[in-house]
Amino acid sequence: RVGQADGLPEARRAAGKMSSLADIVKAKCTEAFAISHIDVIDFSDGACSGAKLELIIVSSDFEKVPLIQRHRKVQALLKEDGLMDEKIHALTTPEQWEAKK
C-alpha cells in the first residue's frame, strides 16, 4: 500500500525510524492485513546469515484460508521489500513452534 505524497509504502518509510527487523515486519503486516493481534518475536541466534522470526498474526483476512496460503500471503508481502530473500531466514507459525517444544 502506498502512503502519503512521497509514494513510498508506509512500512518502508517507517523502516528508517525503526530499530529492528521485527518492528519493520510488524509495521508492514499491520499495514497490509486487517489485524486484531500481532506478535513478532526475534529468535535470531547469529548462527545464520538471516533472522529467525516467530510471527503470530490474527486477522480476519485469514478466515477460511488454508495454512499454506496464509504463509504465502505473508511471504509475498515481505518479499516486496526484499525482506524474505535477504534478511529473514525463517518464519515460524505458532503450530510449528509448539511442535518443537
C-alpha positions as CSV (number, residue, x, y, z in Angstrom):
1,R,0.0,0.0,0.0
2,V,1.3,3.4,-0.9
3,G,1.5,6.1,1.8
4,Q,1.5,9.8,1.7
5,A,2.6,12.2,-1.1
6,D,6.1,10.7,-1.5
7,G,4.5,7.5,-2.8
8,L,6.5,5.2,-0.5
9,P,4.9,2.3,1.3
10,E,4.3,3.2,5.0
11,A,6.4,0.2,6.2
12,R,9.4,1.4,4.1
13,R,9.1,5.0,5.3
14,A,8.8,3.7,8.9
15,A,11.8,1.4,8.4
16,G,14.2,4.3,8.6
17,K,12.8,5.2,12.0
18,M,12.6,1.7,13.5
19,S,15.4,-0.1,15.2
20,S,14.7,-3.7,14.5
21,L,13.7,-6.0,11.7
22,A,10.9,-7.3,13.9
23,D,9.5,-3.8,14.1
24,I,9.7,-3.4,10.3
25,V,7.9,-6.8,9.8
26,K,5.2,-5.8,12.3
27,A,4.6,-2.4,10.6
28,K,4.4,-4.0,7.1
29,C,2.0,-6.7,8.2
30,T,-0.2,-4.3,10.2
31,E,-0.4,-2.1,7.1
32,A,-1.3,-4.9,4.8
33,F,-3.7,-7.1,6.8
34,A,-6.8,-6.4,9.0
35,I,-5.0,-7.4,12.2
36,S,-6.7,-7.9,15.6
37,H,-3.4,-9.2,17.2
38,I,0.2,-9.4,16.1
39,D,3.4,-10.6,17.8
40,V,6.8,-10.6,16.1
41,I,9.5,-12.3,18.2
42,D,13.1,-12.4,17.1
43,F,14.8,-15.7,17.8
44,S,17.9,-14.9,15.7
45,D,21.0,-16.5,17.2
46,G,23.7,-15.2,15.0
47,A,24.4,-18.7,13.7
48,C,23.0,-18.0,10.2
49,S,23.0,-15.1,7.9
50,G,19.3,-14.2,8.2
51,A,16.9,-13.5,11.0
52,K,14.6,-16.1,12.6
53,L,11.2,-14.6,13.5
54,E,8.2,-16.1,15.1
55,L,5.2,-14.3,13.6
56,I,1.8,-14.6,15.1
57,I,-1.0,-12.8,13.2
58,V,-4.7,-12.9,14.0
59,S,-6.5,-11.4,11.1
60,S,-10.0,-11.6,9.5
61,D,-8.1,-11.7,6.2
62,F,-7.1,-15.3,7.0
63,E,-10.5,-16.7,7.8
64,K,-11.2,-19.8,5.8
65,V,-7.7,-19.6,4.2
66,P,-5.6,-22.7,4.3
67,L,-2.4,-22.5,6.4
68,I,-0.1,-22.8,3.3
69,Q,-2.0,-19.9,1.6
70,R,-1.6,-17.8,4.8
71,H,2.1,-18.4,4.7
72,R,2.3,-17.5,1.1
73,K,0.4,-14.2,1.6
74,V,2.8,-13.2,4.4
75,Q,5.9,-14.3,2.5
76,A,4.8,-12.5,-0.7
77,L,4.2,-9.3,1.3
78,L,7.7,-9.5,2.9
79,K,9.3,-10.3,-0.5
80,E,8.0,-6.9,-1.9
81,D,10.7,-5.1,0.1
82,G,13.3,-7.9,-0.2
83,L,12.8,-8.9,3.4
84,M,12.2,-12.6,2.8
85,D,15.1,-13.1,0.5
86,E,17.8,-11.0,2.1
87,K,17.1,-10.6,5.8
88,I,14.7,-13.2,7.1
89,H,15.9,-16.8,7.2
90,A,12.8,-18.4,8.7
91,L,9.3,-17.6,9.8
92,T,7.7,-19.9,12.3
93,T,4.0,-20.4,12.9
94,P,2.6,-21.0,16.4
95,E,1.9,-24.6,15.4
96,Q,5.5,-25.2,14.3
97,W,6.8,-23.5,17.4
98,E,4.6,-25.7,19.7
99,A,5.7,-28.9,17.9
100,K,9.3,-28.1,18.5
101,K,8.9,-27.7,22.3
